[in-house]
Amino acid sequence: MKRRYRTCGAATHDSDIPECFRKRARGDLPLGHAHSAKADNKGLSQQAHYDVVILGAGVAGLLLASELSRVSRVLVLERNERPAVTKYWVTTEEALTRNADLASAADWALDSMDFIAFDGATYRSEGSYRLWNTTALTCLLLQRTQERGGVVAFGQTFYSYARGRTGLTIMANGERITARLAIDCMGHQSPIIMAEGCGRIAGYYLLHGATFPMTGTLMPVALHNLSLSEHAAYVEAFPTSDGQLHIVLIIPARELRPSTNLSAEFEFVVRKSPYSKFIADPRKRSFLGGIIPVVRIKRRALDRLFFYGEAGQVHPAASGTALTRMLLSYRDVAAFLADRLHHDRLAASELSEAPGKIGRLNQAIQLALFRDILQWSSRRFRTIVVEADRLRNHQLMNELFFGDFDTTAAGVAMTLRTLTKARNWTLLSAFAGGVARAITT
Ligand SMILES: Cc1cc2nc3c(=O)[nH]c(=O)nc-3n(C[C@H](O)[C@H](O)[C@H](O)COP(=O)(O)OP(=O)(O)OC[C@H]3O[C@@H](n4cnc5c(N)ncnc54)[C@H](O)[C@@H]3O)c2cc1C
């Protein structure tokens, strides 16, 4: 493992929360900070106006806010009292090289990640990966947005919107805010996507985990099907340079069911499983987790409304590795949106042309693979691990992991040939299923 960048430590206790987050928790960024305001008889409060309202201050919302606030009046509305730092992120190294100005938020450079079956069979994928420091990245983007004149309002829950002739009216808490363009970055919680029929849910990854002080040395684990089961669940474990271990239990699920008892299974992982010996004190922890939706997106935009991040399914569906695609695309997407704002070309058909979209074929392959993953038993996952190890084609596995297959006719033919030659039947069926679906739909 190579370490190239210094990082600021991840927040493990409330007292560790960086000042840039705490300030916002006190609510000292009132909406009244709007650039123009007029009395509104219909609303309950003053009506503020912005060029762009971004819904959700997750990484997607903050990436776009940090860029768009250079050229437009931007307001970000976030439901939570402060940014969520309950996620951590692996990307390709390219995501950092293309964003050298974000280097202070980068953590380890990794050159391998393990995929481990229930009986210990292992595929070690090799590549150039980069782990990010969630807290540092969020802090940096918040700071940039503000320095460039953007407003980030915490504790503001978006609940509805109305369409007018020259803009949208966004309703959040007691506020009515008009905007020429709204960007939905609310992730799986977006009420707009489903209500407006813009996507169909294929399923979710449910993630429950924690960050602990680490003891010993552990190589990065991408997926470990620790417990033998009819429906495989996976442990993901990444050490970071600040001596912390991030462990998450991941369950693919077709539906969100409250009965899924992730937390009890996670306690087994941290207190009794082989991972317990890498945890200095299981009581000293901070929560890590969330829900990653897998959606077949039908529309990337409505008039004056653009979907980005998980809400826009920017990421490859099966692997939940959204940050790579976001980091590779957000500047182009922001420049595109700024241009459309400038020329007032904000119809759905115009906005849908935004760059950064996962290709149709890659999306179909990823969706086919995710449908397969929903059915995986421990045995089937083991077959995948063994096949991947036999294949020894790290480039292909990385293309799969980051949703970036070569989808030219020659590229598809080559992948099919490679998988067939290596008798990689499981991956071949998902790949061919995706190709067939992309051709027929
Ligand atoms: C434990 C874990 C590990 C992960 N590991 C990786 C990884 O290694 N690599 C990778 O690429 N990806 C990883 N991911 C996925 C990655 O974290 C997500 O894809 C990414 O955070 C999505 O960003 P987003 O901004 O689109 O959505 P979110 O991060 O979900 O942000 C949405 C925001 O919108 C806010 N919001 C929701 N509803 C409203 C409302 N009504 N009004 C106002 N605000 C609202 C939410 O509070 C939230 O802050 C991981 C996820 C988890 C949970």
The ligand as a Tripos MOL2 file, in Angstrom:
@<TRIPOS>MOLECULE
LIG
   53    58     1     0     0
SMALL
NO_CHARGES

@<TRIPOS>ATOM
      1 C1        -21.1580    2.8160    4.0480 C.3       1 LIG1
      2 C2        -21.0470    3.2550    2.6360 C.ar      1 LIG1
      3 C3        -19.8810    3.0050    1.9160 C.ar      1 LIG1
      4 C4        -19.7670    3.4420    0.6020 C.ar      1 LIG1
      5 N1        -18.6170    3.2060   -0.0720 N.ar      1 LIG1
      6 C5        -18.4700    3.7080   -1.3260 C.ar      1 LIG1
      7 C6        -17.2540    3.5350   -2.0400 C.ar      1 LIG1
      8 O1        -16.3270    2.9070   -1.5560 O.2       1 LIG1
      9 N2        -17.1290    4.1100   -3.2750 N.ar      1 LIG1
     10 C7        -18.1440    4.8300   -3.8310 C.ar      1 LIG1
     11 O2        -17.9800    5.3570   -4.9370 O.2       1 LIG1
     12 N3        -19.3360    4.9700   -3.2040 N.ar      1 LIG1
     13 C8        -19.5060    4.4240   -1.9720 C.ar      1 LIG1
     14 N4        -20.6900    4.5700   -1.3250 N.ar      1 LIG1
     15 C9        -21.7690    5.2380   -2.0320 C.3       1 LIG1
     16 C10       -21.5950    6.7260   -1.9290 C.3       1 LIG1
     17 O3        -21.3630    7.0650   -0.6050 O.3       1 LIG1
     18 C11       -22.8400    7.3660   -2.4590 C.3       1 LIG1
     19 O4        -22.9970    6.9730   -3.8010 O.3       1 LIG1
     20 C12       -22.8040    8.8600   -2.4070 C.3       1 LIG1
     21 O5        -22.6920    9.2910   -1.0810 O.3       1 LIG1
     22 C13       -24.0840    9.4100   -3.0230 C.3       1 LIG1
     23 O6        -24.0370   10.7840   -2.9130 O.3       1 LIG1
     24 P1        -25.3120   11.6690   -3.1510 P.3       1 LIG1
     25 O7        -24.8880   13.0490   -2.7950 O.co2     1 LIG1
     26 O8        -25.8850   11.4070   -4.4950 O.co2     1 LIG1
     27 O9        -26.4220   11.1340   -2.1310 O.3       1 LIG1
     28 P2        -26.4070   11.1750   -0.5350 P.3       1 LIG1
     29 O10       -25.0410   11.0480   -0.0180 O.co2     1 LIG1
     30 O11       -27.4320   10.1660   -0.1230 O.co2     1 LIG1
     31 O12       -26.9180   12.6350   -0.1950 O.3       1 LIG1
     32 C14       -28.2790   13.0020   -0.2800 C.3       1 LIG1
     33 C15       -28.4850   14.1670    0.6470 C.3       1 LIG1
     34 O13       -29.8040   14.6750    0.4420 O.3       1 LIG1
     35 C16       -30.3700   14.9700    1.7130 C.3       1 LIG1
     36 N5        -31.8360   14.9220    1.6000 N.ar      1 LIG1
     37 C17       -32.6010   13.8230    1.4120 C.ar      1 LIG1
     38 N6        -33.9010   14.1620    1.3860 N.ar      1 LIG1
     39 C18       -33.9400   15.5080    1.5490 C.ar      1 LIG1
     40 C19       -35.0150   16.4590    1.6110 C.ar      1 LIG1
     41 N7        -36.3100   16.0930    1.4980 N.pl3     1 LIG1
     42 N8        -34.7130   17.7710    1.7820 N.ar      1 LIG1
     43 C20       -33.4060   18.1770    1.8970 C.ar      1 LIG1
     44 N9        -32.3490   17.3090    1.8690 N.ar      1 LIG1
     45 C21       -32.6210   15.9970    1.6840 C.ar      1 LIG1
     46 C22       -29.8290   13.8720    2.6180 C.3       1 LIG1
     47 O14       -29.9210   14.2250    3.9710 O.3       1 LIG1
     48 C23       -28.3910   13.7620    2.1190 C.3       1 LIG1
     49 O15       -27.5240   14.6170    2.7960 O.3       1 LIG1
     50 C24       -20.8490    4.1080   -0.0140 C.ar      1 LIG1
     51 C25       -22.0320    4.3370    0.6850 C.ar      1 LIG1
     52 C26       -22.1350    3.9100    1.9930 C.ar      1 LIG1
     53 C27       -23.4180    4.1490    2.7290 C.3       1 LIG1
@<TRIPOS>BOND
     1     1     2 1
     2     2     3 ar
     3     2    52 ar
     4     3     4 ar
     5     4     5 ar
     6     4    50 ar
     7     5     6 ar
     8     6     7 ar
     9     6    13 1
    10     7     8 2
    11     7     9 ar
    12     9    10 ar
    13    10    11 2
    14    10    12 ar
    15    12    13 ar
    16    13    14 ar
    17    14    15 1
    18    14    50 ar
    19    15    16 1
    20    16    17 1
    21    16    18 1
    22    18    19 1
    23    18    20 1
    24    20    21 1
    25    20    22 1
    26    22    23 1
    27    23    24 1
    28    24    25 2
    29    24    26 1
    30    24    27 1
    31    27    28 1
    32    28    29 2
    33    28    30 1
    34    28    31 1
    35    31    32 1
    36    32    33 1
    37    33    34 1
    38    33    48 1
    39    34    35 1
    40    35    36 1
    41    35    46 1
    42    36    37 ar
    43    36    45 ar
    44    37    38 ar
    45    38    39 ar
    46    39    40 ar
    47    39    45 ar
    48    40    41 1
    49    40    42 ar
    50    42    43 ar
    51    43    44 ar
    52    44    45 ar
    53    46    47 1
    54    46    48 1
    55    48    49 1
    56    50    51 ar
    57    51    52 ar
    58    52    53 1
@<TRIPOS>SUBSTRUCTURE
     1 LIG1         1 GROUP 0 **** ****
